C-alpha cells in the first residue's frame, strides 16, 4: 500500500510541479511519470525496511 500511495502522490506532485512551471502536456506527463517512479521506489524501500524491522 505504501508503494501505491507513493506512486500516486509522486505523480500528482510531478504533474503540479510541471504545470506550475508552465510546461506543455508532454512535460506534465514526463514529470508525473518521473516523480511517480521516484516516490514509488522510495515507498518500496520504506516497505522493505519496515518489514525487516517489524518482523
Secondary structure, 3 states (H helix, E strand, C coil): CHHHHHHHHHHHHHHHHHHHCCCCHHHHHHHHHHHHHHHHHHHHHHHHHHHHHHC
